[in-house]
Amino acid sequence: MVDTEDLKSSSSRSTGSSPVLGTTITFKIYTLKYTLMLKIRLSRVGRKHVAKYRVVLTEHRQAAKHGFIKILGSYDPHTKNLDLNMDEVAGYIKNGAQYSDTLARIIANKK
């Protein structure tokens, strides 16, 4: 936020709407508390036409391929084989992590 009293007092213009060269402008800085939003999602590995996926824990804005925190399992779409470390996954879900839409659908079909 701009302190308008500083602008008006040091401005030589009568309007006081824009700062003049040499005017001191003060901004109030707010600290933001940032918490991670973790997602459990799929990251594609394997060669062309032979897809395999890792199940990874990642921050929701990071790339799943390179920005993951931990590998939690794997998924083979050809055999529909899903290997997950369910103890670790349950711990992350308990602490607020969420499944991606695709992974949630795959897990629901497995049950």
N, C-alpha and C positions, 0 to 999 in steps of 0.2 A: 504494500500500500504506500502511496506517496503522501508525505506529510504536506498538505496544501498550505499550511501557515508559513513553512519555510519558503515555498515558491512565491507567495504573495509578498513576503517581507523583503526578499532579495531581488525580486523582479523589478525592472525599471519600467515595464509596460503597465498600463492602467488596467488591462483586462485580467492579467494574472493567470491566463488559461494555459500558457505554454512556458516552459522554463527558458531562461536566458542563459547564454554562455557564462560560465562561472558560478551558476547557481548550484547549491548543494541539495541533492535529492536523497532523502533517506528512505530506505525500504525496511519494513519489518520482516524478518526471516522467521518462518515457522518450521519447526522440525516435524517431520512426518515419521510416524512409526510404521515400519514396513514389515509385514509378515508374509511368509512364503505360502503360496497356494500350490500344494503338491497334487500331481495327477499320476495315476497309474495307467499307462497306455502302451500301445504297440509301436515298435520301431522295426522297420523292415531291414532284413539282412538276407543274404543269399544272392545267387546270381540271377540273370535275366530268365524269366519264365519259370523259375524254381523258387518261389517266394517262401521265406521263413521269417518269423517275427520273434523279436525279443519282447518280453514284458518288462518295462522299465519304470522306475520312479523318477519323475522329473518335475521341475518347476513349470507351471502352466504356460509360461511365455517362452521357455527355452525349446530348442529343437530336440525332438525325441531321439534323433540319430546321434548327435554329438553332445547334447547338453544334459544327459541323464545323470542322476545321482547314484543309482544302484540298479543292477539287473536282478529282477525277481523271478524270472522264469522264461519260458519259450512257448511258441504256438506254431504248429504246422497246419496250414489251411487245407492241404491236400489230404492228410489223414485225419484231420480234426482233432489232433492230439494237443492237449493243453497241459503243460507242466508248470505248476506254480508252487512257490514256497508259501503255503497258506498261513503259517504262523507269522511270518514277516508281514505279509499283506494285511492280515487282520490287525496287526499292531499299527500299521500306517493308517488304515481306515479308521481305527479307533481314535487316532490323533488328528483326524480331519482331512486326510487325503481322499480323493474321489477317483472312481474309475472313469475312463473315457467312455463315450457312448458305445463305441464298437466293442470294447472289451467287456463292458457290462452286458451287452447282448450275447456275446460268446459265453460268458460265465453262466448266464441265465439258461442258455440252451444246453449246457453241460449238466445242469442239475435235474 
